[in-house]
Amino acid sequence: MIEYPDSPYRVPFDGSFSVADCASDPLDKVPGKKELRSLLKDEVKQISELQRKLYADNRFSLLIIVQALDAAGKDGTIRAVMSGVNPAGCQVSSFKAPSSEELDHDFLWRTSCDLPERGIIGIFNRSYYEEVLAVKVHPEYLAAQRLPFADVDDIWESRYQSIRDQEAHLARNGTRILKFWLNVSKDEQKKRFMERLTNPEKHWKFSKSDLASRQLWPDYMQAFQQALNATSTVEAPWYAIPADNKPWMRLAVARLVKQELASLPLTYPDQKLEEIQRFDQYKQALMDE
């Protein structure tokens, strides 16, 4: 089995993860912003080179899942880490409130339709985990799903099991999975909300529902803790990344993505010897045009 990147931010597989003990600031001394941007640029360059090899090899895919509360920096992190990657080899899928068609299927259906094919890096900006996070905090959402079994107390463990089964299946078939929880503190989220309210260029980012969700902070923290403990596995580990320092957070995510791609046994396809022997003929044909 291929090992996933080790990290002090990787959520343990034994169910011992605690949100209360999880840092929202980096554990180590942090370089300045200029150096962080330079380091990120180097990581992105390596990710781009590895992505080309992933695409050419065409045996593996990489699924990156990003979950966080509002203002944690999901969009900016995805944009920064994937900025140098060939768009042909990368796809980003965002999931908001489900449509009526999506509600007529099981909770994994709509995201399954967007899973990355072989050779592709796929990013889920939010994901099926909303079904054990936002829906768990707001169980009234379940009414629209018209589930055949009404026991709400049992539904969460069955969903955790479905997620573990799905991710293990994907891993067995060549999809590597990295899951990031961007852990922003309540104080930092408040600062970012205030900036959105005072900066006209960021007004569009704010919604009154952000304040309503903020009032349920303890419920969301409990839901994250339970979900991460139940679904951080060898096949699909979670990484709880401190999110109060955005430049550092982006670098931390990029490094883990780079390490994961570098760990894969990627190779460029070999041309058959007889085909290579014809290359001189092909070159001559081009020269003779």
C-alpha positions in Angstrom: 0.0 0.0 0.0 1.2 3.5 -0.8 1.8 5.6 2.3 0.0 9.0 2.6 2.1 12.0 3.6 2.8 12.1 7.3 2.1 15.4 9.1 1.5 16.8 12.6 -1.8 17.9 11.2 -3.0 14.5 10.0 -6.1 13.4 12.0 -5.4 10.1 13.8 -7.1 6.9 12.6 -8.0 5.9 16.2 -10.8 8.3 16.8 -8.8 10.4 19.3 -9.1 13.7 17.4 -10.3 16.7 19.5 -11.3 20.0 18.0 -10.5 21.7 21.4 -6.8 20.6 21.0 -6.6 21.5 17.3 -4.5 24.6 16.5 -5.8 27.3 14.3 -2.3 28.9 14.1 0.8 27.0 12.8 2.6 24.9 15.4 6.1 26.1 14.2 7.6 29.5 13.6 6.3 31.0 10.4 8.3 32.9 7.7 7.1 36.3 6.5 4.5 36.7 3.8 7.0 37.4 1.0 8.9 34.2 1.8 5.7 32.2 2.1 4.6 33.3 -1.3 8.0 32.4 -2.8 7.8 28.9 -1.1 4.3 28.4 -2.4 5.4 29.3 -5.9 8.1 26.6 -5.8 5.5 24.0 -4.6 3.0 25.0 -7.3 5.7 24.5 -9.9 6.4 21.0 -8.7 2.7 20.2 -8.5 2.3 21.3 -12.1 5.2 19.0 -13.2 3.8 16.1 -11.3 0.3 16.7 -12.6 1.6 16.4 -16.2 3.1 13.0 -15.2 -0.1 12.0 -13.5 -2.0 12.8 -16.7 0.5 10.9 -19.0 0.6 7.9 -16.7 -3.2 7.7 -16.7 -3.5 5.1 -13.9 -4.2 7.2 -10.9 -6.4 10.2 -10.0 -6.2 12.5 -7.0 -9.3 13.7 -5.2 -8.8 16.7 -2.9 -11.7 17.5 -0.5 -11.8 20.9 1.2 -14.2 21.5 4.0 -14.4 24.5 6.3 -16.7 27.1 7.9 -17.4 30.4 6.1 -14.4 32.7 5.7 -11.8 30.0 6.4 -10.3 30.5 2.9 -11.5 27.5 0.8 -11.7 29.4 -2.5 -8.5 31.2 -2.1 -6.6 28.1 -1.1 -7.9 26.1 -4.1 -7.0 29.0 -6.4 -3.5 29.5 -5.0 -2.5 25.8 -4.9 -3.9 25.0 -8.4 -2.8 28.2 -10.1 -0.1 26.6 -12.1 -1.8 23.4 -13.0 -2.9 22.7 -16.6 -6.7 23.3 -16.6 -7.0 20.2 -18.8 -5.7 18.0 -16.0 -7.6 19.6 -13.1 -11.3 20.1 -12.3 -13.0 22.0 -9.4 -16.5 21.1 -8.3 -18.5 23.2 -5.8 -21.6 21.8 -4.0 -24.2 24.0 -2.6 -27.9 23.3 -1.7 -29.0 20.1 -3.5 -31.4 20.3 -6.4 -34.7 18.4 -6.6 -33.0 15.9 -8.9 -30.2 15.4 -6.5 -32.6 15.0 -3.6 -34.2 12.1 -5.5 -30.9 10.1 -5.2 -28.8 8.9 -2.3 -26.6 11.5 -0.7 -23.4 10.3 -2.5 -24.9 10.4 -6.0 -24.4 14.1 -6.9 -20.7 14.1 -5.9 -20.1 10.7 -7.5 -20.9 12.3 -10.9 -18.0 14.7 -10.5 -15.3 12.2 -9.3 -12.0 12.7 -11.2 -11.2 10.3 -14.0 -7.8 8.7 -14.3 -5.0 11.2 -14.8 -7.0 14.1 -13.3 -6.8 16.1 -10.1 -10.3 16.7 -8.9 -11.1 19.2 -6.1 -14.3 19.2 -4.2 -15.1 22.6 -2.6 -17.4 21.2 0.0 -18.6 17.7 -0.7 -20.7 14.8 0.5 -19.4 15.6 4.0 -22.0 18.4 4.1 -24.4 15.5 4.7 -22.8 14.8 8.1 -21.9 18.4 8.9 -24.5 21.0 7.9 -27.3 18.5 7.7 -26.3 17.1 11.1 -26.4 20.6 12.6 -29.7 21.3 10.8 -31.5 17.9 10.9 -34.6 19.6 9.5 -32.9 19.4 6.1 -33.6 15.6 6.2 -37.3 16.1 5.5 -36.6 17.2 1.9 -34.6 13.9 1.4 -37.7 11.7 2.0 -35.6 8.9 3.5 -37.3 5.5 3.9 -35.9 5.1 7.4 -36.9 7.8 9.9 -34.5 7.0 12.8 -32.4 10.1 12.8 -30.3 8.8 15.7 -28.9 6.0 13.5 -28.5 7.9 10.2 -25.2 9.5 11.0 -23.3 6.3 11.7 -24.7 4.7 8.6 -23.6 7.7 6.5 -20.1 7.6 8.0 -20.0 3.9 7.0 -21.2 4.7 3.5 -18.5 7.4 3.2 -15.8 5.0 4.4 -17.0 2.3 2.0 -17.0 4.7 -0.9 -13.6 6.1 -0.2 -12.1 2.6 0.3 -13.6 1.6 -3.0 -12.1 4.6 -4.8 -8.7 4.0 -3.2 -8.7 0.4 -4.4 -9.4 1.6 -7.9 -6.6 4.1 -8.1 -8.1 7.3 -6.7 -5.9 8.9 -4.0 -7.8 11.0 -1.5 -6.6 14.0 0.5 -9.1 15.7 2.8 -8.5 19.1 4.3 -10.4 20.8 7.1 -9.3 24.4 7.2 -9.6 25.2 10.9 -10.3 28.9 11.3 -10.8 30.3 14.9 -14.0 32.1 15.9 -12.1 35.3 16.5 -10.4 35.2 13.1 -13.7 34.4 11.4 -15.2 37.5 13.0 -12.3 39.7 11.7 -12.9 38.4 8.2 -16.6 38.9 8.4 -16.0 42.5 9.6 -13.7 43.1 6.6 -16.4 41.8 4.2 -18.9 44.2 5.8 -16.6 47.2 5.6 -14.8 46.7 2.3 -17.2 47.4 -0.7 -15.2 45.0 -2.9 -16.0 42.2 -0.5 -19.6 42.9 0.3 -20.7 40.2 -2.2 -19.0 37.6 0.0 -21.2 38.2 3.0 -24.6 36.7 3.7 -26.8 37.1 6.7 -26.8 33.3 6.9 -23.1 33.6 7.9 -24.2 35.1 11.2 -26.8 32.5 11.8 -24.2 29.7 11.3 -21.9 31.5 13.6 -24.4 31.2 16.4 -24.2 27.5 16.0 -20.4 27.3 16.3 -20.4 24.7 19.1 -22.7 22.4 17.1 -20.5 22.7 14.0 -17.3 22.0 16.0 -18.9 18.9 17.4 -20.0 17.8 13.9 -16.5 18.3 12.5 -15.0 16.4 15.4 -17.3 13.5 15.0 -17.0 13.4 11.2 -13.2 13.6 11.2 -12.9 10.9 13.8 -15.3 8.6 12.0 -13.8 9.0 8.5 -10.1 9.7 8.8 -8.7 6.4 7.5 -5.6 5.0 5.9 -7.3 5.1 2.5 -8.6 8.7 3.0 -6.9 10.7 5.7 -8.1 14.0 7.0 -5.6 16.9 7.6 -6.7 19.6 10.1 -4.9 22.6 8.7 -4.6 25.8 10.8 -6.4 28.5 8.8 -5.8 31.8 10.7 -2.7 32.5 8.7 -3.8 32.3 5.0 -0.4 32.4 3.3 0.9 29.6 5.6 -2.2 27.6 5.2 -2.0 27.6 1.4 1.7 26.5 1.6 0.8 23.7 4.0 -1.9 22.4 1.7 0.3 22.7 -1.4 3.1 20.7 0.3 0.8 17.9 1.2 -0.6 17.8 -2.4 2.9 17.8 -3.8 4.1 15.0 -1.4 1.1 12.9 -2.3 1.7 13.2 -6.0 5.4 12.5 -5.6 4.7 9.3 -3.7 2.8 7.8 -6.6 4.7 5.4 -8.9 4.1 7.6 -11.9 5.9 7.0 -15.2 5.7 8.4 -18.7 4.3 5.8 -21.2 7.0 4.0 -23.1 6.9 3.9 -26.9 7.4 0.5 -28.4 10.8 -0.1 -29.8 9.6 -0.6 -33.4 7.7 2.8 -33.2 10.8 4.6 -31.9 12.8 3.1 -34.8 10.4 4.9 -37.2 11.0 8.3 -35.7 13.7 9.1 -38.1 11.3 8.4 -41.0 8.7 10.7 -39.4 11.2 13.5 -38.9 12.3 13.2 -42.5 8.7 13.3 -43.7 8.2 16.6 -41.8 11.4 18.1 -43.2 10.3 17.1 -46.7 7.0 19.0 -46.5 
